[in-house]
Amino acid sequence: MTQEPSSKPKREESQSALAVEMILSDANRPMTTFEVTRIFHEIGCPDSPSRLLNQLRLEGKIHGKLSIKRKTWLWWAPTVPEPTDV
């Protein structure tokens, strides 16, 4: 019995989503896209989290907001207070 090619990307995306959620939860503070990407690659995830971060934000699993002051997106876990110096 062979696996469908689409089953592997879904599994990897799910693991990647969990990795992003864990990174933000462990940080216990808002993080920039660059910071999340750096840690994401340090732990060996092959995907780029940029699209995934927005997808998770739209699903309500994480929070994100464009910071004009820092000129980047900030991302944080639901348990972390929203940054006020955005």
C-alpha positions in Angstrom: 0.0 0.0 0.0 1.4 3.4 -1.0 1.0 6.7 0.8 -0.4 9.7 -1.0 2.1 12.4 -1.6 -0.1 15.0 0.1 0.0 13.1 3.4 3.6 14.0 4.2 3.3 17.8 3.8 0.3 17.9 6.0 2.1 15.9 8.7 5.2 18.2 8.4 3.0 21.3 8.5 1.3 20.0 11.7 4.7 19.4 13.3 5.9 22.9 12.1 2.8 24.5 13.6 3.4 22.8 16.9 7.1 24.0 16.7 6.0 27.6 16.2 3.5 27.4 19.0 6.1 25.9 21.4 8.7 28.6 20.4 6.3 31.4 21.2 5.1 29.7 24.4 8.6 29.1 25.7 9.7 32.7 24.8 7.0 34.1 27.1 7.3 37.4 25.2 6.4 38.8 21.8 9.0 37.8 19.1 9.8 39.2 15.7 9.4 37.1 12.5 13.2 37.1 12.3 13.6 35.7 15.8 11.0 33.0 15.2 12.6 32.0 11.9 16.1 31.8 13.5 15.0 29.5 16.3 12.8 27.5 13.8 15.9 26.7 11.7 18.1 26.1 14.8 15.8 23.3 15.8 16.0 21.8 12.4 12.6 22.6 10.8 13.1 22.9 7.1 10.1 25.1 6.5 9.9 28.9 6.5 7.5 30.0 9.2 6.4 33.3 7.7 3.3 31.9 6.0 2.7 29.6 8.9 2.7 32.4 11.4 0.0 34.2 9.6 -2.0 31.0 9.1 -1.8 30.3 12.9 -2.8 33.9 13.6 -5.9 33.6 11.4 -6.8 30.3 13.1 -6.5 32.0 16.5 -3.7 29.8 17.8 -1.2 32.6 18.1 -1.4 36.4 18.1 0.4 38.8 15.8 0.5 42.4 15.1 2.5 44.7 12.7 4.9 46.9 14.7 5.4 50.2 12.9 8.0 51.2 15.5 10.1 48.0 14.9 9.2 47.7 11.2 8.3 44.0 11.6 5.5 41.7 12.7 5.5 40.7 16.4 4.1 37.2 17.3 3.1 35.9 20.7 1.4 33.0 22.4 -2.2 33.5 23.7 -0.9 33.3 27.3 1.4 36.4 26.7 0.0 39.9 27.1 -0.3 42.0 23.9 2.7 44.3 23.5 1.8 47.9 24.2 4.9 49.5 22.6 4.0 48.5 19.0 
